[in-house]
Amino acid sequence: MLYAVDVAVYVMEKLAAQRAGPAIGDEFGFYVRLLNQAWFWASMALGPAQLLLWRKILSKTDLSLAYPLCSLTYPLTTIAAV
């Protein structure tokens, strides 16, 4: 479940940045447009969910097992972003 939330957050951030347009020469305008993106706010709203899920996982599993499994997020995000 944590992987799905992590991947969803990264993909939402990518969508928000793409829809905000290029930041070349207009960084302030880019951030204003970014703040107007629903995808950006959805990714920010999932932040607390990530924290709660991570707390739940760590309460049931050792960090030495749980943390290396988080590396699965990278290839899964790459696949989802395509």
N, CA, C and O of each residue as an XYZ file, in Angstrom:
328
protein
N       0.829     -1.200      0.000
C       0.000      0.000      0.000
C       0.868      1.256      0.000
O       0.566      2.234     -0.684
N       1.947      1.213      0.775
C       2.831      2.379      0.828
C       3.434      2.673     -0.536
O       3.603      3.834     -0.911
N       3.759      1.615     -1.281
C       4.341      1.812     -2.606
C       3.353      2.500     -3.530
O       3.726      3.379     -4.307
N       2.101      2.101     -3.446
C       1.073      2.714     -4.297
C       0.914      4.194     -3.974
O       0.763      5.012     -4.882
N       0.945      4.542     -2.714
C       0.824      5.952     -2.323
C       2.052      6.732     -2.769
O       1.928      7.844     -3.282
N       3.231      6.163     -2.578
C       4.464      6.840     -3.008
C       4.456      7.092     -4.512
O       4.754      8.195     -4.969
N       4.113      6.059     -5.272
C       4.087      6.194     -6.726
C       3.033      7.219     -7.136
O       3.280      8.037     -8.022
N       1.868      7.182     -6.506
C       0.804      8.139     -6.827
C       1.262      9.575     -6.572
O       0.987     10.465     -7.376
N       1.948      9.798     -5.476
C       2.438     11.145     -5.160
C       3.425     11.628     -6.213
O       3.328     12.765     -6.674
N       4.368     10.784     -6.597
C       5.361     11.191     -7.591
C       4.719     11.474     -8.947
O       5.089     12.434     -9.623
N       3.765     10.647     -9.342
C       3.098     10.852    -10.622
C       2.250     12.126    -10.582
O       2.209     12.870    -11.562
N       1.582     12.381     -9.470
C       0.790     13.615     -9.337
C       1.676     14.849     -9.396
O       1.307     15.853    -10.005
N       2.842     14.778     -8.764
C       3.774     15.907     -8.824
C       4.254     16.136    -10.249
O       4.400     17.279    -10.683
N       4.500     15.054    -10.975
C       4.927     15.187    -12.374
C       3.823     15.838    -13.206
O       4.093     16.740    -13.998
N       2.583     15.384    -13.027
C       1.466     15.947    -13.780
C       1.277     17.430    -13.472
O       1.028     18.234    -14.370
N       1.397     17.780    -12.204
C       1.243     19.185    -11.823
C       2.336     20.044    -12.450
O       2.056     21.134    -12.949
N       3.577     19.563    -12.427
C       4.682     20.329    -13.004
C       4.538     20.463    -14.518
O       4.834     21.518    -15.079
N       4.084     19.401    -15.179
C       3.895     19.472    -16.624
C       2.806     20.469    -16.986
O       2.947     21.235    -17.939
N       1.731     20.456    -16.229
C       0.611     21.351    -16.543
C       0.891     22.791    -16.147
O       0.249     23.709    -16.656
N       1.845     22.998    -15.241
C       2.204     24.365    -14.855
C       3.041     25.036    -15.930
O       3.173     26.260    -15.942
N       3.604     24.250    -16.825
C       4.383     24.820    -17.926
C       5.850     24.937    -17.587
O       6.264     24.614    -16.474
N       6.639     25.399    -18.543
C       8.081     25.507    -18.320
C       8.419     26.626    -17.333
O       7.722     27.637    -17.257
N       9.486     26.426    -16.592
C       9.916     27.408    -15.596
C      11.076     28.249    -16.103
O      11.611     29.066    -15.354
N      11.471     28.071    -17.335
C      12.639     28.765    -17.871
C      12.346     30.254    -17.988
O      11.473     30.669    -18.751
N      13.074     31.041    -17.234
C      12.937     32.492    -17.289
C      11.735     33.046    -16.548
O      11.581     34.263    -16.451
N      10.882     32.182    -16.025
C       9.678     32.641    -15.332
C       9.417     31.757    -14.116
O       8.351     31.154    -13.988
N      10.407     31.691    -13.225
C      10.301     30.802    -12.081
C       9.135     31.177    -11.162
O       8.413     30.297    -10.693
N       8.946     32.463    -10.903
C       7.862     32.884    -10.015
C       6.510     32.508    -10.609
O       5.640     32.001     -9.901
N       6.333     32.752    -11.895
C       5.080     32.396    -12.566
C       4.837     30.900    -12.553
O       3.697     30.451    -12.436
N       5.914     30.123    -12.674
C       5.789     28.668    -12.627
C       5.218     28.227    -11.290
O       4.315     27.391    -11.240
N       5.743     28.788    -10.205
C       5.263     28.391     -8.879
C       3.833     28.849     -8.640
O       3.070     28.152     -7.972
N       3.460     29.988     -9.163
C       2.074     30.441     -9.046
C       1.158     29.480     -9.800
O       0.110     29.085     -9.288
N       1.553     29.105    -11.011
C       0.749     28.157    -11.784
C       0.722     26.789    -11.116
O      -0.290     26.090    -11.165
N       1.833     26.405    -10.491
C       1.889     25.126     -9.794
C       0.900     25.097     -8.639
O       0.230     24.090     -8.410
N       0.813     26.203     -7.914
C      -0.119     26.265     -6.784
C      -1.578     26.216     -7.229
O      -2.461     25.953     -6.412
N      -1.840     26.462     -8.492
C      -3.200     26.406     -9.012
C      -3.557     25.020     -9.562
O      -4.656     24.821    -10.079
N      -2.644     24.081     -9.452
C      -2.878     22.741     -9.981
C      -3.493     21.835     -8.918
O      -2.986     21.746     -7.799
N      -4.589     21.162     -9.273
C      -5.234     20.218     -8.347
C      -4.322     19.027     -8.051
O      -4.329     18.490     -6.944
N      -3.531     18.617     -9.061
C      -2.610     17.496     -8.858
C      -1.586     17.810     -7.766
O      -1.223     16.936     -6.978
N      -1.128     19.054     -7.725
C      -0.162     19.444     -6.704
C      -0.777     19.313     -5.317
O      -0.161     18.760     -4.406
N      -1.991     19.825     -5.163
C      -2.652     19.780     -3.854
C      -3.025     18.357     -3.459
O      -3.005     18.016     -2.277
N      -3.362     17.532     -4.432
C      -3.646     16.129     -4.128
C      -2.390     15.422     -3.635
O      -2.453     14.618     -2.704
N      -1.257     15.715     -4.248
C      -0.004     15.101     -3.798
C       0.376     15.586     -2.400
O       0.918     14.820     -1.603
N       0.097     16.844     -2.105
C       0.370     17.360     -0.761
C      -0.565     16.735      0.278
O      -0.161     16.516      1.420
N      -1.782     16.453     -0.102
C      -2.744     15.847      0.815
C      -2.375     14.407      1.148
O      -2.708     13.913      2.225
N      -1.691     13.735      0.232
C      -1.285     12.354      0.486
C      -0.059     12.262      1.396
O       0.276     11.173      1.861
N       0.601     13.362      1.651
C       1.770     13.358      2.541
C       1.472     12.790      3.921
O       2.196     11.910      4.386
N       0.416     13.274      4.596
C       0.080     12.683      5.898
C      -0.285     11.200      5.804
O       0.004     10.434      6.724
N      -0.914     10.793      4.708
C      -1.245      9.373      4.531
C       0.034      8.543      4.440
O       0.109      7.450      5.001
N       1.041      9.064      3.732
C       2.330      8.368      3.649
C       2.943      8.209      5.036
O       3.454      7.145      5.383
N       2.886      9.274      5.819
C       3.458      9.227      7.165
C       2.746      8.205      8.032
O       3.398      7.432      8.734
N       1.429      8.186      7.995
C       0.667      7.226      8.804
C       0.924      5.791      8.369
O       1.055      4.899      9.207
N       0.997      5.568      7.066
C       1.293      4.220      6.581
C       2.701      3.787      6.993
O       2.911      2.641      7.390
N       3.646      4.690      6.899
C       5.032      4.364      7.273
C       5.107      4.036      8.762
O       5.808      3.106      9.159
N       4.384      4.797      9.589
C       4.350      4.504     11.029
C       3.763      3.131     11.298
O       4.264      2.387     12.141
N       2.689      2.795     10.574
C       2.054      1.497     10.766
C       2.985      0.362     10.349
O       3.077     -0.656     11.035
N       3.671      0.539      9.229
C       4.610     -0.478      8.758
C       5.741     -0.664      9.760
O       6.117     -1.794     10.075
N       6.286      0.444     10.263
C       7.411      0.346     11.204
C       6.991     -0.221     12.553
O       7.823     -0.769     13.277
N       5.727     -0.100     12.898
C       5.272     -0.679     14.170
C       5.179     -2.204     14.076
O       5.176     -2.892     15.096
N       5.103     -2.731     12.848
C       4.957     -4.174     12.666
C       6.187     -4.850     12.073
O       6.283     -6.077     12.085
N       7.139     -4.056     11.549
C       8.289     -4.604     10.840
C       9.560     -3.901     11.291
O       9.526     -2.748     11.721
N      10.661     -4.594     11.190
C      11.953     -3.976     11.481
C      12.324     -3.003     10.371
O      12.004     -3.220      9.203
N      12.998     -1.936     10.751
C      13.457     -0.949      9.777
C      14.419     -1.573      8.777
O      14.425     -1.197      7.604
N      15.225     -2.514      9.225
C      16.196     -3.156      8.336
C      15.529     -3.945      7.217
O      16.162     -4.209      6.195
N      14.281     -4.323      7.383
C      13.536     -5.001      6.327
C      12.678     -4.019      5.535
O      12.608     -4.102      4.308
N      12.031     -3.101      6.225
C      11.076     -2.193      5.580
C      11.761     -1.170      4.676
O      11.280     -0.904      3.575
N      12.857     -0.604      5.120
C      13.489      0.475      4.351
C      14.038      0.015      3.000
O      13.818      0.697      1.999
N      14.746     -1.120      2.935
C      15.216     -1.565      1.610
C      14.073     -1.857      0.636
O      14.242     -1.698     -0.573
N      12.929     -2.276      1.137
C      11.796     -2.545      0.263
C      11.243     -1.271     -0.356
O      10.562     -1.320     -1.381
N      11.531     -0.135      0.260
C      11.085      1.148     -0.301
C      11.784      1.454     -1.617
O      11.307      2.286     -2.388
N      12.893      0.803     -1.882
C      13.584      1.042     -3.146
C      12.765      0.547     -4.344
O      13.069      0.895     -5.485
N      11.752     -0.244     -4.097
C      10.851     -0.663     -5.177
C      10.065      0.511     -5.750
O       9.548      0.436     -6.865
N       9.981      1.582     -4.991
C       9.251      2.759     -5.447
C       9.876      3.343     -6.703
O       9.150      3.842     -7.562
N      11.191      3.299     -6.842
C      11.861      3.918     -7.981
C      11.500      3.269     -9.309
O      11.091      3.984    -10.225
N      11.629      1.958     -9.466
C      11.225      1.389    -10.752
C       9.718      1.462    -10.992
O       9.277      1.622    -12.130
N       8.935      1.344     -9.929
C       7.488      1.437    -10.092
C       7.070      2.837    -10.547
O       6.158      2.983    -11.361
N       7.733      3.854    -10.024
C       7.427      5.227    -10.438
C       7.836      5.436    -11.882
O       7.116      6.092    -12.636
N       8.967      4.898    -12.279
C       9.422      5.043    -13.662
C       8.424      4.391    -14.626
O       8.098      4.955    -15.671
N       7.957      3.223    -14.269
C       6.975      2.525    -15.108
C       5.670      3.322    -15.176
O       5.093      3.474    -16.252
N       5.207      3.826    -14.038
C       3.954      4.578    -14.003
C       4.063      5.913    -14.738
O       3.087      6.382    -15.323
N       5.235      6.520    -14.708
C       5.417      7.822    -15.349
C       5.397      7.724    -16.865
O       5.055      8.688    -17.551
N       5.756      6.580    -17.380
C       5.768      6.394    -18.833
C       4.349      6.352    -19.314
O       4.107      6.201    -20.512
